[in-house]
């Protein structure tokens, strides 16, 4: 099954969007939790993530590079009993790669596992 993979940075809103979904999937809704917005399918699968205030996110991760040097980004999601573990992998123009985990608890009032 084919996946559509997308990465964009919007410097006007300082937001990163990483999107990965099967061609047969569609987004039913979004869940906002702080500076994160998760896009969900009707089955509750996370297929996209928006990181608002992305400059601060990169600084928090210790990255000293700018978004203009990001060549690509990929998203992978692992459902767990107590939540969802989201991995974002950034690949930079200098061929360096960084992978970051984001854990979203199933107990969060905005996020209910299906």
C-alpha positions as CSV (number, residue, x, y, z in Angstrom):
1,X,0.0,0.0,0.0
2,X,1.4,3.4,-0.9
3,X,2.0,6.1,1.7
4,X,1.9,9.8,1.1
5,X,4.7,11.5,3.0
6,X,4.8,15.2,3.4
7,X,6.9,17.8,5.3
8,X,6.4,21.5,5.3
9,X,7.6,24.4,7.4
10,X,5.5,27.6,7.5
11,X,7.7,30.5,8.5
12,X,4.6,32.8,8.8
13,X,3.1,30.7,11.6
14,X,6.3,29.0,12.7
15,X,4.8,25.6,12.3
16,X,6.1,22.2,11.1
17,X,3.7,19.7,9.5
18,X,4.7,16.1,9.0
19,X,2.1,13.9,7.4
20,X,2.1,10.2,6.6
21,X,-0.9,8.2,5.5
22,X,-1.9,5.4,3.3
23,X,-3.6,6.4,0.1
24,X,-6.9,4.7,1.4
25,X,-6.9,6.7,4.7
26,X,-8.5,10.1,5.3
27,X,-8.3,12.4,8.2
28,X,-11.5,12.6,10.3
29,X,-10.4,15.1,12.8
30,X,-7.6,16.7,14.8
31,X,-6.7,16.9,18.5
32,X,-4.8,19.8,19.9
33,X,-2.6,19.3,22.9
34,X,-0.4,22.3,23.8
35,X,1.7,23.1,20.7
36,X,0.9,19.8,19.1
37,X,-1.9,19.1,16.7
38,X,-2.5,15.4,15.8
39,X,-4.5,14.4,12.7
40,X,-6.5,11.2,13.2
41,X,-8.3,8.7,11.0
42,X,-11.7,7.4,11.9
43,X,-9.9,4.3,13.4
44,X,-7.9,6.6,15.7
45,X,-4.6,6.3,13.8
46,X,-2.3,9.3,14.0
47,X,-1.4,10.2,10.4
48,X,-0.1,13.7,10.8
49,X,1.4,16.1,13.4
50,X,1.7,19.8,13.4
51,X,4.2,21.4,15.8
52,X,3.4,25.0,16.5
53,X,6.1,27.3,17.7
54,X,8.5,25.1,15.9
55,X,11.6,27.3,16.5
56,X,11.2,26.8,20.2
57,X,10.7,23.1,19.6
58,X,14.1,22.9,17.7
59,X,15.8,24.9,20.4
60,X,14.4,22.6,23.1
61,X,15.8,19.6,21.3
62,X,19.2,21.3,21.1
63,X,19.2,21.8,17.3
64,X,21.2,24.8,16.2
65,X,20.1,24.5,12.5
66,X,17.3,26.3,10.7
67,X,14.3,24.7,9.0
68,X,15.6,25.8,5.7
69,X,18.3,23.1,6.0
70,X,15.8,20.3,6.6
71,X,15.7,18.2,3.5
72,X,13.0,15.8,4.5
73,X,11.1,14.5,7.5
74,X,9.3,11.2,8.2
75,X,6.7,10.2,10.8
76,X,6.2,6.9,12.4
77,X,3.7,6.0,15.1
78,X,3.6,3.1,17.5
79,X,0.5,2.5,19.5
80,X,1.1,1.4,23.0
81,X,-1.3,0.4,25.8
82,X,-0.8,3.7,27.7
83,X,-0.6,6.0,24.7
84,X,1.1,6.7,21.4
85,X,4.8,7.0,20.7
86,X,5.4,9.3,17.7
87,X,8.9,9.5,16.1
88,X,9.8,12.3,13.8
89,X,13.0,11.9,11.8
90,X,14.6,15.0,10.2
91,X,17.1,14.7,7.5
92,X,19.3,17.8,6.9
93,X,21.1,19.0,3.8
94,X,24.4,18.0,5.3
95,X,23.0,14.4,5.4
96,X,22.8,14.5,9.2
97,X,19.7,12.8,10.6
98,X,18.0,13.4,14.0
99,X,15.2,11.2,15.3
100,X,12.9,12.5,18.1
101,X,10.3,10.7,20.1
102,X,7.1,12.4,21.3
103,X,4.9,10.4,23.8
104,X,1.2,11.2,24.0
105,X,-0.5,9.6,27.0
106,X,-3.9,7.9,26.5
107,X,-4.9,9.5,29.8
108,X,-4.8,13.0,28.3
109,X,-8.3,14.4,28.3
110,X,-8.0,15.6,24.7
111,X,-6.8,12.2,23.3
112,X,-8.9,9.0,23.6
113,X,-7.5,5.8,22.2
114,X,-10.0,3.8,20.0
